[in-house]
Amino acid sequence: MSLFNIFNVAGSGMSAQSIRLNTTASNIANADSVSSSVDKTYRARHPIFEAEMAKASYKQQSSPSVVVKGIVESDAPLLKEYSPNHPMADGDGFIYKPNVNVMEEMANMISASRSYQMNVQVAEAAKSMLQQTLRIGKQ
């Protein structure tokens, strides 16, 4: 793998982690929302990643990368709460809350942030190695 390909790998990793951070932020922002029906209630979302290793053969001269295949909604059950005095309550007096676990989302946010930072450090290390290689040619 060429040293230049490292920038593609790190860049795709940063892009993927950025999407993961945005999705997590959306989940946390909607954690306390309330709805009067199951269909209108916010559901936690999570990105699906795939490593593109097939393109990474030496013959094709491309680097592996991380691709976001999509964002899926969680199939965990929604929280159903009896609150007949709530203005959003349905005919039976129930309100529906998202299936967002804030503690899991916070851990996910920390993990995505650290992964992003690691990709930045990989890109910086590759840049430093390239600069050192250019200095060798000057001597």
N, C-alpha and C positions, 0 to 999 in steps of 0.2 A: 504494500500500500504506500502510495506516495505521501510525503509529508503534507502536501497541499490537500489531500483527501481528508485529512484530520479536521480541517476547517468545516468541510461539509458534514462530517459526522457530528461534531460538536454543535454546529449550527442547527442541524435538524433536532438534536437533543434539546437545545435551548428552546426551540420553537414548540416542541412537544410539551415541555415542562411549563411553558408559558400558557398553553391551552389548558393544561391541568390546573394551574393556579387560577385561571379565570373561571373554570368550571367550579372549583372549590369555593371561590369567592361568591359565585352565584348561589351555590347551595347554602352557604352561611347566611347570606343576605335574605334568603327566603325561608329560613328555618322557623321563624315565628309567624309566618303568614297563615291565614285562616280562610277556609272556604265552606260553602254550604253544600257542596256535592263532591263526590269522589272524582268525577271527571274533571273538575276545575281546580283541584288541589295540586299544588306544585309537588313534583317528585324529584328526588335527588338524582343528579346526573353525573356520569363518570365517563371520561374519554377511554377509548380502546386504542392501544398502540400496537404497531406491528413493525418488526425489524425487517428491512428489505435486504436480506443477505443474498438473494438470488442474483441481484445485479452486481454483486461485489466480486465477481470472478476476475482473475487477472486479465483474461482475454478482452473483457468489455471495458476495462480501465475506468470503472466507476467505483465509488465508495459505498459501503453500507450506510444506511440511514434509518432514522425512526420516522414512521409515518403514522399520522392519526387517521385511523380507519373510520372513526365515527364517535359520536357521543350517545350513550344509551341511558335510558331512565332506569332507575332502580325498581326492582319488582318487590321490594320489601313492603309489608302492609303499611297503610297510612294510619295515623293516630286518630281514632274516633273518640270524641269526648262529648259527654252529655252536658249541655249548657243551654237550657231552654230560654234564658233571658238574653243571650247573645244576639245581636242584630243579624248575624250571618247564619243563625241556626236554621236547620231545615225543618220540615213539618213535624218531625218526631223529636225535635229539640237537640239534635246533634250538630256539632261542628267538626270539620276535618282539618287536620294539621299535616304538614309534610313529613315524609319518612326520612328526614335529615337528622343524623346523629352528629351534633356539633363537635363532640370530642373526637370522633373519627375524622371529621373534616379538618379539624385543627392539626391532627397528626399528619393527615394527607398534605396539608398546606406546608408544614415544616419539611416533609419529605420532598415535595416538589421544589421548594425553595433551595434545599441543599443540593438536589440533583442539578438544578439550574447553575448554582455556584460551581459545582464540579465541572460542568461543561465549559464554563467560562475559564476556569483554571487550565483545562486541557488546551483550549484555544490559545491562551497566553503562553503556555509551555511550548506549543508548536511554533508560535511566532518567535519566541526566544531562540529556539533551535534553528529556525530559518535565518535569523539575523546572525547567529554565530557562524553558520555555514557560509554566509556571504562575506563575513570578515576573514575567513580562512582564505578565500580567493584573492583578497587584497594584499596578503603578505607575500 
